Amino acid sequence: MFQKLEEVEKRYEELTSKISDPEVISKTNEWQKLMKEHSDMTPIVEKYREYKKVLSNYEEASQMVKEDDKEIKELAEMEMLEAKEKLPVLEEELKILLIPKDPDDDKNIICEIRGGAGGEEAALFAGTLFRMYSMYAERKHWKLEILNENETELGGYKEISFMITGKGVYSRLKFESGVHRVQRVPDTESSGRIHTSTATVAVLPVVEDVEIDINPSDIKMDVYRASGAGGQHVNKTSSAVRLTHIPTGIVAECQTERSQLQNREYAMRLLRSRLYEQEKQKRDSELASERKSQVGSGDRSEKIRTYNYPQGRITDHRIGLSIFQIEDFLNGNLDEMLDSLIAADRAEKLKGED
């Protein structure tokens, strides 16, 4: 580990010199790339330098303990004790910082929610989940834009796609992909019987043109009139756009904007993210011989969480965590759950490093 840290520090010093070189600064793209690498390394290098300072203090104090002066000896012993407590903590922090970062963590996301088993109740639950993520985005001061929606007459969603932009969105929400299950008494149920319904969530990183190459001749575009719940046309012109990627059969639609051009742009964004996600899953399956994360692979068929209304409980099945504050949770207070998922994933990765 320490050899690796020495290499990181050496590279960091090289980068510090390069990013202040006028010749490099003049090459904008190269300079930005180096700046990002430098920025990513800064927390590791700062922590390593703190570790080296504490270690140096310990070594100095261990020499001072040999002094005859009682006062100096006592101070040295205190210094040693303090350093001895700090060193293992700093070592653990360094191990965590050295875990390879998910390259998508800084990306914005496109989130897709679909009502699953349970008919109208599943569509209403999809609406509940959309509201929950909207409120979480609001808490984080992130921006949310609806890309496509298929609303039911009772105010639920057969499906809804939306984009969230902000700092570290993917890093916080990437473990939300999968099947969410709800157990509650629907408003439509007169006998008070508890129903079980599901909704599927997919969290896709937003990718740029350069990250995934799409041949324009591989795309078939259809335009149609945007429609609202119950099929009423909310738009008299054909502004809604459906893009089909012919080689894969992947479809992306957008009908929220009045402009066909803007709907096409949003649909392209969605299509790129779906194609990128397919590539990512393919890569992950090729590496299937390696350890699978405890918090799951983000497989859409995996049941990840249950929302039990009668007991006021949310349980995440991947980490076995239950939170008994369902109202608070559905109002967007997700951090306790998300922090636990991130910590579990980190712990699993640390195990894999040993």
Contacts in CASP RR format, 6 or more apart in sequence:
PFRMAT RR
TARGET T0000
AUTHOR 0000-0000-0000
METHOD contacts of the structure
MODEL  1
MFQKLEEVEKRYEELTSKISDPEVISKTNEWQKLMKEHSDMTPIVEKYRE
YKKVLSNYEEASQMVKEDDKEIKELAEMEMLEAKEKLPVLEEELKILLIP
KDPDDDKNIICEIRGGAGGEEAALFAGTLFRMYSMYAERKHWKLEILNEN
ETELGGYKEISFMITGKGVYSRLKFESGVHRVQRVPDTESSGRIHTSTAT
VAVLPVVEDVEIDINPSDIKMDVYRASGAGGQHVNKTSSAVRLTHIPTGI
VAECQTERSQLQNREYAMRLLRSRLYEQEKQKRDSELASERKSQVGSGDR
SEKIRTYNYPQGRITDHRIGLSIFQIEDFLNGNLDEMLDSLIAADRAEKL
KGED
1 94 0 8 1.000
1 95 0 8 1.000
1 98 0 8 1.000
4 98 0 8 1.000
5 44 0 8 1.000
5 48 0 8 1.000
5 94 0 8 1.000
5 98 0 8 1.000
8 41 0 8 1.000
8 44 0 8 1.000
8 45 0 8 1.000
8 48 0 8 1.000
8 98 0 8 1.000
9 45 0 8 1.000
9 48 0 8 1.000
9 49 0 8 1.000
11 41 0 8 1.000
12 38 0 8 1.000
12 41 0 8 1.000
12 42 0 8 1.000
12 44 0 8 1.000
12 45 0 8 1.000
15 34 0 8 1.000
15 37 0 8 1.000
15 38 0 8 1.000
15 41 0 8 1.000
16 38 0 8 1.000
18 24 0 8 1.000
18 34 0 8 1.000
19 25 0 8 1.000
19 31 0 8 1.000
19 34 0 8 1.000
19 35 0 8 1.000
19 38 0 8 1.000
24 30 0 8 1.000
24 31 0 8 1.000
24 34 0 8 1.000
25 31 0 8 1.000
40 101 0 8 1.000
43 97 0 8 1.000
44 94 0 8 1.000
44 97 0 8 1.000
44 98 0 8 1.000
47 90 0 8 1.000
47 93 0 8 1.000
47 94 0 8 1.000
47 97 0 8 1.000
48 94 0 8 1.000
50 90 0 8 1.000
51 87 0 8 1.000
51 90 0 8 1.000
51 91 0 8 1.000
51 94 0 8 1.000
54 83 0 8 1.000
54 86 0 8 1.000
54 87 0 8 1.000
54 90 0 8 1.000
55 83 0 8 1.000
55 87 0 8 1.000
57 79 0 8 1.000
57 83 0 8 1.000
58 79 0 8 1.000
58 80 0 8 1.000
58 83 0 8 1.000
58 84 0 8 1.000
58 87 0 8 1.000
60 79 0 8 1.000
61 76 0 8 1.000
61 77 0 8 1.000
61 79 0 8 1.000
61 80 0 8 1.000
61 83 0 8 1.000
62 76 0 8 1.000
62 80 0 8 1.000
64 72 0 8 1.000
64 73 0 8 1.000
64 75 0 8 1.000
64 76 0 8 1.000
64 79 0 8 1.000
65 73 0 8 1.000
65 76 0 8 1.000
65 77 0 8 1.000
65 80 0 8 1.000
67 73 0 8 1.000
67 76 0 8 1.000
95 350 0 8 1.000
95 353 0 8 1.000
96 346 0 8 1.000
96 350 0 8 1.000
98 353 0 8 1.000
99 346 0 8 1.000
99 349 0 8 1.000
99 350 0 8 1.000
99 353 0 8 1.000
102 170 0 8 1.000
102 171 0 8 1.000
102 174 0 8 1.000
104 170 0 8 1.000
104 174 0 8 1.000
104 205 0 8 1.000
105 168 0 8 1.000
105 170 0 8 1.000
105 171 0 8 1.000
105 174 0 8 1.000
106 167 0 8 1.000
106 168 0 8 1.000
106 170 0 8 1.000
106 171 0 8 1.000
107 168 0 8 1.000
107 169 0 8 1.000
107 170 0 8 1.000
107 205 0 8 1.000
107 206 0 8 1.000
107 207 0 8 1.000
108 163 0 8 1.000
108 164 0 8 1.000
108 165 0 8 1.000
108 166 0 8 1.000
108 169 0 8 1.000
108 170 0 8 1.000
108 205 0 8 1.000
108 206 0 8 1.000
109 163 0 8 1.000
109 164 0 8 1.000
109 169 0 8 1.000
109 170 0 8 1.000
109 173 0 8 1.000
109 174 0 8 1.000
109 203 0 8 1.000
109 204 0 8 1.000
109 205 0 8 1.000
109 206 0 8 1.000
110 147 0 8 1.000
110 161 0 8 1.000
110 162 0 8 1.000
110 163 0 8 1.000
110 203 0 8 1.000
110 204 0 8 1.000
110 206 0 8 1.000
110 269 0 8 1.000
110 270 0 8 1.000
110 273 0 8 1.000
111 133 0 8 1.000
111 161 0 8 1.000
111 162 0 8 1.000
111 163 0 8 1.000
111 164 0 8 1.000
111 173 0 8 1.000
111 176 0 8 1.000
111 201 0 8 1.000
111 202 0 8 1.000
111 203 0 8 1.000
111 204 0 8 1.000
112 159 0 8 1.000
112 160 0 8 1.000
112 161 0 8 1.000
112 200 0 8 1.000
112 201 0 8 1.000
112 202 0 8 1.000
112 204 0 8 1.000
113 126 0 8 1.000
113 127 0 8 1.000
113 129 0 8 1.000
113 130 0 8 1.000
113 133 0 8 1.000
113 157 0 8 1.000
113 159 0 8 1.000
113 160 0 8 1.000
113 161 0 8 1.000
113 199 0 8 1.000
113 200 0 8 1.000
113 201 0 8 1.000
114 126 0 8 1.000
114 157 0 8 1.000
114 158 0 8 1.000
114 159 0 8 1.000
114 199 0 8 1.000
114 200 0 8 1.000
115 122 0 8 1.000
115 123 0 8 1.000
115 125 0 8 1.000
115 126 0 8 1.000
115 157 0 8 1.000
115 158 0 8 1.000
115 159 0 8 1.000
115 197 0 8 1.000
115 198 0 8 1.000
115 199 0 8 1.000
115 200 0 8 1.000
116 122 0 8 1.000
116 126 0 8 1.000
116 197 0 8 1.000
116 198 0 8 1.000
116 199 0 8 1.000
116 200 0 8 1.000
117 197 0 8 1.000
117 198 0 8 1.000
118 195 0 8 1.000
118 196 0 8 1.000
118 197 0 8 1.000
118 198 0 8 1.000
119 197 0 8 1.000
120 152 0 8 1.000
120 154 0 8 1.000
120 156 0 8 1.000
120 186 0 8 1.000
120 188 0 8 1.000
121 182 0 8 1.000
121 186 0 8 1.000
121 188 0 8 1.000
121 195 0 8 1.000
121 197 0 8 1.000
122 197 0 8 1.000
122 198 0 8 1.000
122 199 0 8 1.000
123 152 0 8 1.000
123 154 0 8 1.000
123 155 0 8 1.000
123 156 0 8 1.000
123 157 0 8 1.000
123 158 0 8 1.000
124 152 0 8 1.000
124 154 0 8 1.000
124 155 0 8 1.000
124 156 0 8 1.000
124 186 0 8 1.000
125 180 0 8 1.000
125 182 0 8 1.000
125 197 0 8 1.000
125 198 0 8 1.000
125 199 0 8 1.000
125 307 0 8 1.000
126 156 0 8 1.000
126 157 0 8 1.000
126 158 0 8 1.000
126 159 0 8 1.000
126 160 0 8 1.000
126 199 0 8 1.000
127 155 0 8 1.000
127 156 0 8 1.000
127 157 0 8 1.000
127 160 0 8 1.000
127 199 0 8 1.000
128 182 0 8 1.000
128 330 0 8 1.000
129 180 0 8 1.000
129 199 0 8 1.000
129 201 0 8 1.000
130 157 0 8 1.000
130 160 0 8 1.000
130 162 0 8 1.000
131 330 0 8 1.000
132 329 0 8 1.000
132 330 0 8 1.000
132 331 0 8 1.000
132 332 0 8 1.000
132 334 0 8 1.000
133 144 0 8 1.000
133 162 0 8 1.000
133 164 0 8 1.000
133 173 0 8 1.000
133 176 0 8 1.000
133 332 0 8 1.000
134 144 0 8 1.000
135 331 0 8 1.000
135 332 0 8 1.000
136 332 0 8 1.000
136 333 0 8 1.000
136 334 0 8 1.000
137 143 0 8 1.000
137 144 0 8 1.000
137 164 0 8 1.000
138 144 0 8 1.000
139 332 0 8 1.000
139 333 0 8 1.000
140 166 0 8 1.000
140 169 0 8 1.000
140 172 0 8 1.000
141 166 0 8 1.000
142 164 0 8 1.000
142 165 0 8 1.000
142 166 0 8 1.000
142 167 0 8 1.000
142 169 0 8 1.000
143 164 0 8 1.000
143 165 0 8 1.000
143 166 0 8 1.000
144 162 0 8 1.000
144 163 0 8 1.000
144 164 0 8 1.000
145 162 0 8 1.000
145 163 0 8 1.000
145 165 0 8 1.000
145 256 0 8 1.000
146 160 0 8 1.000
146 161 0 8 1.000
146 162 0 8 1.000
146 256 0 8 1.000
147 161 0 8 1.000
147 162 0 8 1.000
147 163 0 8 1.000
147 254 0 8 1.000
147 256 0 8 1.000
147 266 0 8 1.000
147 267 0 8 1.000
147 269 0 8 1.000
147 270 0 8 1.000
148 159 0 8 1.000
148 160 0 8 1.000
148 161 0 8 1.000
148 253 0 8 1.000
148 254 0 8 1.000
148 255 0 8 1.000
148 256 0 8 1.000
148 266 0 8 1.000
148 267 0 8 1.000
148 270 0 8 1.000
149 157 0 8 1.000
149 159 0 8 1.000
149 160 0 8 1.000
149 161 0 8 1.000
149 255 0 8 1.000
149 256 0 8 1.000
150 157 0 8 1.000
150 158 0 8 1.000
150 159 0 8 1.000
150 160 0 8 1.000
151 157 0 8 1.000
151 158 0 8 1.000
151 160 0 8 1.000
151 228 0 8 1.000
151 229 0 8 1.000
152 158 0 8 1.000
152 229 0 8 1.000
153 229 0 8 1.000
153 230 0 8 1.000
155 229 0 8 1.000
161 254 0 8 1.000
161 270 0 8 1.000
163 206 0 8 1.000
163 266 0 8 1.000
163 269 0 8 1.000
164 173 0 8 1.000
165 206 0 8 1.000
170 203 0 8 1.000
170 205 0 8 1.000
171 342 0 8 1.000
172 338 0 8 1.000
172 342 0 8 1.000
173 203 0 8 1.000
173 338 0 8 1.000
174 203 0 8 1.000
174 205 0 8 1.000
174 298 0 8 1.000
175 295 0 8 1.000
175 296 0 8 1.000
175 298 0 8 1.000
175 304 0 8 1.000
175 318 0 8 1.000
175 338 0 8 1.000
175 341 0 8 1.000
175 342 0 8 1.000
175 345 0 8 1.000
176 201 0 8 1.000
176 203 0 8 1.000
176 304 0 8 1.000
177 201 0 8 1.000
177 202 0 8 1.000
177 203 0 8 1.000
177 298 0 8 1.000
177 299 0 8 1.000
177 300 0 8 1.000
177 304 0 8 1.000
178 200 0 8 1.000
178 201 0 8 1.000
178 202 0 8 1.000
178 298 0 8 1.000
178 299 0 8 1.000
178 300 0 8 1.000
178 301 0 8 1.000
178 302 0 8 1.000
178 303 0 8 1.000
178 304 0 8 1.000
179 198 0 8 1.000
179 199 0 8 1.000
179 200 0 8 1.000
179 201 0 8 1.000
179 300 0 8 1.000
179 301 0 8 1.000
179 302 0 8 1.000
179 303 0 8 1.000
179 304 0 8 1.000
180 198 0 8 1.000
180 199 0 8 1.000
180 200 0 8 1.000
180 201 0 8 1.000
180 304 0 8 1.000
180 305 0 8 1.000
180 306 0 8 1.000
180 307 0 8 1.000
181 196 0 8 1.000
181 197 0 8 1.000
181 198 0 8 1.000
181 303 0 8 1.000
181 305 0 8 1.000
181 306 0 8 1.000
181 307 0 8 1.000
182 196 0 8 1.000
182 197 0 8 1.000
182 198 0 8 1.000
182 199 0 8 1.000
182 306 0 8 1.000
182 307 0 8 1.000
182 309 0 8 1.000
183 194 0 8 1.000
183 195 0 8 1.000
183 196 0 8 1.000
183 306 0 8 1.000
183 307 0 8 1.000
183 308 0 8 1.000
183 309 0 8 1.000
183 310 0 8 1.000
184 194 0 8 1.000
184 195 0 8 1.000
184 307 0 8 1.000
184 308 0 8 1.000
184 309 0 8 1.000
184 310 0 8 1.000
185 192 0 8 1.000
185 193 0 8 1.000
185 194 0 8 1.000
185 195 0 8 1.000
185 309 0 8 1.000
185 310 0 8 1.000
186 195 0 8 1.000
189 195 0 8 1.000
194 309 0 8 1.000
194 310 0 8 1.000
198 303 0 8 1.000
200 300 0 8 1.000
202 277 0 8 1.000
202 300 0 8 1.000
204 270 0 8 1.000
204 273 0 8 1.000
204 274 0 8 1.000
204 276 0 8 1.000
204 277 0 8 1.000
205 273 0 8 1.000
205 276 0 8 1.000
205 277 0 8 1.000
206 269 0 8 1.000
206 272 0 8 1.000
206 273 0 8 1.000
207 272 0 8 1.000
207 273 0 8 1.000
207 276 0 8 1.000
208 272 0 8 1.000
209 272 0 8 1.000
211 272 0 8 1.000
211 276 0 8 1.000
212 272 0 8 1.000
212 275 0 8 1.000
212 276 0 8 1.000
212 279 0 8 1.000
214 245 0 8 1.000
214 271 0 8 1.000
214 272 0 8 1.000
214 275 0 8 1.000
218 245 0 8 1.000
218 246 0 8 1.000
218 247 0 8 1.000
219 243 0 8 1.000
219 244 0 8 1.000
219 245 0 8 1.000
219 246 0 8 1.000
219 271 0 8 1.000
220 243 0 8 1.000
220 244 0 8 1.000
220 246 0 8 1.000
221 241 0 8 1.000
221 242 0 8 1.000
221 243 0 8 1.000
221 244 0 8 1.000
221 264 0 8 1.000
222 241 0 8 1.000
222 242 0 8 1.000
222 244 0 8 1.000
223 238 0 8 1.000
223 239 0 8 1.000
223 240 0 8 1.000
223 241 0 8 1.000
223 242 0 8 1.000
223 260 0 8 1.000
224 238 0 8 1.000
224 240 0 8 1.000
224 242 0 8 1.000
225 233 0 8 1.000
225 235 0 8 1.000
225 236 0 8 1.000
225 237 0 8 1.000
225 238 0 8 1.000
225 239 0 8 1.000
225 240 0 8 1.000
226 233 0 8 1.000
226 234 0 8 1.000
226 235 0 8 1.000
226 239 0 8 1.000
226 240 0 8 1.000
226 255 0 8 1.000
226 256 0 8 1.000
227 233 0 8 1.000
227 234 0 8 1.000
227 235 0 8 1.000
227 240 0 8 1.000
227 255 0 8 1.000
228 234 0 8 1.000
235 255 0 8 1.000
235 258 0 8 1.000
237 260 0 8 1.000
238 260 0 8 1.000
239 255 0 8 1.000
239 257 0 8 1.000
239 258 0 8 1.000
239 259 0 8 1.000
239 260 0 8 1.000
239 263 0 8 1.000
240 253 0 8 1.000
240 254 0 8 1.000
240 255 0 8 1.000
240 260 0 8 1.000
240 263 0 8 1.000
241 253 0 8 1.000
241 254 0 8 1.000
241 255 0 8 1.000
241 260 0 8 1.000
241 263 0 8 1.000
241 264 0 8 1.000
241 267 0 8 1.000
242 251 0 8 1.000
242 252 0 8 1.000
242 253 0 8 1.000
242 267 0 8 1.000
243 251 0 8 1.000
243 252 0 8 1.000
243 253 0 8 1.000
243 264 0 8 1.000
243 267 0 8 1.000
243 268 0 8 1.000
243 271 0 8 1.000
244 250 0 8 1.000
244 251 0 8 1.000
245 251 0 8 1.000
245 252 0 8 1.000
245 271 0 8 1.000
245 275 0 8 1.000
248 275 0 8 1.000
248 278 0 8 1.000
250 271 0 8 1.000
250 274 0 8 1.000
250 275 0 8 1.000
250 278 0 8 1.000
252 267 0 8 1.000
252 268 0 8 1.000
252 270 0 8 1.000
252 271 0 8 1.000
252 274 0 8 1.000
253 267 0 8 1.000
253 270 0 8 1.000
254 263 0 8 1.000
254 264 0 8 1.000
254 266 0 8 1.000
254 267 0 8 1.000
254 270 0 8 1.000
255 263 0 8 1.000
256 263 0 8 1.000
256 266 0 8 1.000
257 263 0 8 1.000
257 266 0 8 1.000
281 297 0 8 1.000
284 297 0 8 1.000
291 348 0 8 1.000
291 351 0 8 1.000
291 352 0 8 1.000
293 345 0 8 1.000
293 348 0 8 1.000
293 349 0 8 1.000
294 318 0 8 1.000
294 319 0 8 1.000
294 344 0 8 1.000
294 345 0 8 1.000
294 347 0 8 1.000
294 348 0 8 1.000
295 318 0 8 1.000
295 319 0 8 1.000
295 341 0 8 1.000
295 344 0 8 1.000
295 345 0 8 1.000
295 348 0 8 1.000
296 302 0 8 1.000
296 304 0 8 1.000
296 318 0 8 1.000
298 304 0 8 1.000
303 317 0 8 1.000
304 316 0 8 1.000
304 317 0 8 1.000
304 318 0 8 1.000
305 314 0 8 1.000
305 315 0 8 1.000
305 316 0 8 1.000
305 317 0 8 1.000
306 313 0 8 1.000
306 314 0 8 1.000
306 315 0 8 1.000
306 317 0 8 1.000
307 314 0 8 1.000
307 326 0 8 1.000
307 330 0 8 1.000
308 314 0 8 1.000
308 315 0 8 1.000
308 326 0 8 1.000
309 326 0 8 1.000
311 324 0 8 1.000
312 324 0 8 1.000
312 325 0 8 1.000
312 326 0 8 1.000
312 327 0 8 1.000
313 322 0 8 1.000
313 323 0 8 1.000
313 324 0 8 1.000
313 326 0 8 1.000
314 322 0 8 1.000
314 323 0 8 1.000
314 325 0 8 1.000
314 326 0 8 1.000
314 329 0 8 1.000
314 337 0 8 1.000
315 321 0 8 1.000
315 322 0 8 1.000
316 322 0 8 1.000
316 337 0 8 1.000
316 340 0 8 1.000
316 341 0 8 1.000
318 341 0 8 1.000
318 344 0 8 1.000
319 340 0 8 1.000
319 341 0 8 1.000
319 344 0 8 1.000
321 337 0 8 1.000
321 340 0 8 1.000
323 329 0 8 1.000
323 336 0 8 1.000
323 337 0 8 1.000
325 333 0 8 1.000
329 337 0 8 1.000
END
